[in-house]
């Protein structure tokens, strides 16, 4: 969407506007939009409305039309009402930060803000955004809760602070913009961008796949067993499910799953970042193939394990290294 | 901003409807070709919206503009006047609808339509238009709401209701501004020549039929409020307008003396009998610059001047309702120099030979005495079977001959014209005067209503060194002068129904309505600097200069804006949780009596602490027990009973802690 055409977004704020910094946070996850946090100014169309009023006024004076005065003053009064209504559409809202899922570097981070409307009035057309761009438009009915999402493209690994975002509205009439700047101390973890893993970079005793023991592996299909909560969906036999209305998981024999360490020292790379990217790639691949893996970094060690939690733990460690 | 996004089909329909609604009242005075053009363009736009097709390319729209200009030129003969100007604005508005690509364009259309609304006021400022305009503003506001509703979740009924609320909150503010905004006498710049349509009413010339055609109009010409309840009797209600001097055989026209020439009137003593009247006239717009008054205006506002012909002139054409106060006194008008004498005796040559003969005969009969001649002429009218009628026969080339010698059927313009003609034939300076004769009192408010149907023409004759009014109609149809146009034996089907009706109720309602119209005219439409001063004096401010007005305005606006802000913003802040709200209300009531709820004290503990108090009256005890139990049930127990809630709310609201006596 196009950027909002209000005055403030096109000016670089002088020092005098530092009071905004103090008022906009950072808050600990939740803030209520009180009087001192909501600002309001006319939009371009609002200023044009003012010009219309002035013209009508001058015309009424010149042609001495009483009803011309009536029209002008009525429009002025209704403009005043519109100012109050626009202000009221955003003031009093409570904003609550929602946790943001982690992403890989280069992907968009989605920050979700919960808008809580505990008044008896519906709120409409609330727009959330950052850095002059609009990201999401939501309504919020009386007594209801809505979610608004703004996005940032991640450029670096680590913990990304969302910082200050802007929530504004021009509803009703579009003659005024009422907005607030708020920092809810939202943050999200950005994992290093995974790069392609080449075999040559691996070393040492990573692979122990020569075992031919019977055990849970992934190579030969052996039988169906009852579904346990947590079994991978891609192992479920859907044909059987269609037939019997019960879930069954396929069980394989074959070589036992691979167990290995993803080790910092074992990887040849030019820079820390490259190394981390490679390790991330390996973690990703290991997780996809359901291998058992562990992570060794100069600063920490994560024991061999598998599963989602372990996966995220490893990636976090890489991100925060 | 979503100024960049395309308005929805619903929005476009609303815009189309809005533009047409603003132009609707103007149709009454526009040429049919223009109305047709607007309707055709609107229908085309409607079709495009409904079928979802794209708007035509720019060059086709340019062609439409050119076609529109051509039609305007054909209808009005020029493009730079007010009427073609307004028509052009409407057409541009409609054409702009074809160019709506973004929300910004929609706003431009809305604002342009506001100009169209304003142009309605050139033609009408009645209370009906005022109400219609309020309705239009409601529509406008709801369109703006719709344009700013980006997810299109509001419904039209919702928006209209919102807009109605907005209007109601805006009316008081508008009133404050209306009353206190200083009125500057305009105009700040000039008005275009054709600023106003032809108004119904007297024009500045008279030919057979011109007064006749006004008879069927019940439109108000002016209203008069007399001071001290001194009201002239019917036969003295001659409202003098202008004097017509030049005759070309058919039409009488004005020939004014220079502005600097002064009238030479000897006024009679104000004390003498009932010949002096003080009154205030509220005149409807005429697009002419002269006023109506009883003979002869003596005291009047400085901005008017009395011409040589004893007509009251205003500086500008009267295009708005104005009020003016006059004191008229009977007087002797001696305004005639020898050089002026000639123009009042001129007649076209070589016409109406029969009338010339008649004049000779009558002069002989009268022995060449002016007075006797006048009597002879009047006798000729009364004795030769002349009929006062609204349907006279058509007159030929020698109109005077046909009328006096053959048809002998005519209306006041015929008689006044013929009489003046005969006077001039005898060499007596004579002229035609047009204005109004009559007027009816509105019993509700004690003011006089004079309508277009009271339009009249009579004659003035120079006799014995002064101008005398002679009204031949008084001889032929005296009832017309004594009682009014409805009693003159004229064809009733030509007269306005309102005047002829027998229904007392209808007449009463008409008077009531006119009363209201009069007040509206004076206090709203005619709210100029003077009336503003008067209003301020009524309110107790003796000297209401612009600075006082501005100060008052600023104070009241500030107070009112704050009040409105408080009203609008407080009422909506109540939490949706009615149960909790009322519990807290109860707690604050108890607090006032000294029972403070501890921060972490739950309702059960709080309740038992209060009820432990021995001093509570039995009634209060029972009420509190009920309230607390209801609260627990609904808030914690999730009991959903509308009846219980209503009872609970009622009890909390009415609760008052009473101690035992």
Contacts between the chains, C-beta under 8 A, distances in Angstrom:
chain1	res1	chain2	res2	distance
A	1	B	2	7.3
A	1	B	4	7.5
A	1	B	5	7.9
A	2	B	1	6.8
A	2	B	3	7.8
A	2	B	4	4.4
A	4	B	1	5.0
A	5	B	1	5.0
A	5	B	3	6.9
A	6	B	1	7.8
A	43	B	1	6.5
A	44	B	1	7.5
A	44	B	3	7.2
A	44	B	104	7.9
A	45	B	3	7.0
A	45	B	104	7.1
A	45	B	107	4.7
A	48	B	107	6.9
A	48	B	111	6.5
A	49	B	111	7.1
A	52	B	111	4.9
A	52	B	114	6.0
A	52	B	115	7.9
A	55	B	115	7.9
A	56	B	114	7.1
A	56	B	115	7.7
A	56	B	118	5.7
A	58	B	188	7.3
A	59	B	118	6.4
A	60	B	118	7.7
A	61	B	184	5.7
A	61	B	186	5.6
A	61	B	188	6.3
A	62	B	186	4.8
A	62	B	187	4.8
A	62	B	188	4.5
A	62	B	189	6.2
A	63	B	121	7.8
A	63	B	122	7.2
A	63	B	186	6.5
A	63	B	187	6.7
A	63	B	191	7.3
A	64	B	185	7.6
A	64	B	186	4.7
A	64	B	187	7.2
A	64	B	320	5.4
A	64	B	528	6.8
A	65	B	118	7.8
A	65	B	121	4.4
A	65	B	122	7.4
A	65	B	125	6.7
A	65	B	320	7.3
A	66	B	125	6.3
A	66	B	178	7.9
A	66	B	524	5.5
A	66	B	525	5.0
A	66	B	526	7.4
A	66	B	527	5.0
A	67	B	121	4.6
A	67	B	125	4.6
A	67	B	129	6.8
A	67	B	130	6.0
A	67	B	133	7.1
A	67	B	524	7.6
A	67	B	525	7.2
A	68	B	118	5.7
A	68	B	121	5.2
A	69	B	177	7.8
A	69	B	178	5.9
A	69	B	181	6.7
A	70	B	130	6.5
A	70	B	133	7.5
A	70	B	174	6.6
A	70	B	178	6.1
A	70	B	524	7.8
A	71	B	114	7.6
A	71	B	117	6.3
A	71	B	118	5.9
A	71	B	121	7.6
A	71	B	133	6.1
A	71	B	137	8.0
A	73	B	173	7.4
A	73	B	174	4.3
A	73	B	177	4.0
A	73	B	178	5.6
A	73	B	181	7.3
A	74	B	133	7.8
A	74	B	134	7.2
A	74	B	137	6.0
A	74	B	167	7.8
A	74	B	170	5.9
A	74	B	171	7.5
A	74	B	174	4.6
A	75	B	114	7.1
A	75	B	137	7.0
A	76	B	173	7.7
A	76	B	174	7.7
A	76	B	177	7.0
A	77	B	169	7.7
A	77	B	170	3.5
A	77	B	171	7.5
A	77	B	173	3.8
A	77	B	174	4.9
A	77	B	177	7.4
A	78	B	137	6.5
A	78	B	141	6.1
A	78	B	166	5.4
A	78	B	167	6.8
A	78	B	170	4.5
A	80	B	170	7.3
A	80	B	173	6.6
A	80	B	561	6.6
A	80	B	564	7.4
A	81	B	166	4.7
A	81	B	169	5.2
A	81	B	170	5.6
A	81	B	564	7.6
A	81	B	568	7.4
A	82	B	141	7.8
A	82	B	144	7.6
A	82	B	166	7.2
A	84	B	564	7.2
A	84	B	565	5.8
A	84	B	568	4.9
A	84	B	569	6.7
A	85	B	162	7.9
A	85	B	166	7.3
A	85	B	568	7.5
A	87	B	569	7.9
A	88	B	568	7.0
A	88	B	569	6.0
A	88	B	572	6.6
A	92	B	573	6.7
A	118	B	575	5.4
A	118	B	576	6.0
A	118	B	577	7.7
A	119	B	572	5.8
A	119	B	573	6.2
A	119	B	574	7.4
A	119	B	575	7.4
A	119	B	576	7.1
A	120	B	572	6.3
A	120	B	574	6.0
A	120	B	576	5.7
A	121	B	572	4.9
A	124	B	149	5.7
A	124	B	150	8.0
A	124	B	151	7.0
A	124	B	153	6.3
A	124	B	154	6.4
A	125	B	148	6.3
A	125	B	149	5.7
A	125	B	150	4.5
A	125	B	151	6.3
A	127	B	150	7.5
A	137	B	150	5.0
A	137	B	151	5.9
A	138	B	151	7.6
A	139	B	151	5.6
A	139	B	153	5.3
A	142	B	576	6.3
A	143	B	576	3.8
A	170	B	1	6.8
A	170	B	2	7.6
A	170	B	148	5.1
A	171	B	145	7.4
A	171	B	148	4.7
A	171	B	149	6.0
A	171	B	150	7.6
A	172	B	141	8.0
A	172	B	144	6.8
A	172	B	145	4.1
A	172	B	148	5.6
A	172	B	149	7.5
A	172	B	162	6.7
A	173	B	141	7.0
A	173	B	144	4.2
A	173	B	145	6.1
A	173	B	147	8.0
A	173	B	148	5.7
A	174	B	1	7.8
A	174	B	2	7.8
A	174	B	3	8.0
A	174	B	103	7.4
A	174	B	107	7.4
A	174	B	144	6.1
A	174	B	147	5.6
A	174	B	148	3.6
A	175	B	144	7.1
A	177	B	1	7.9
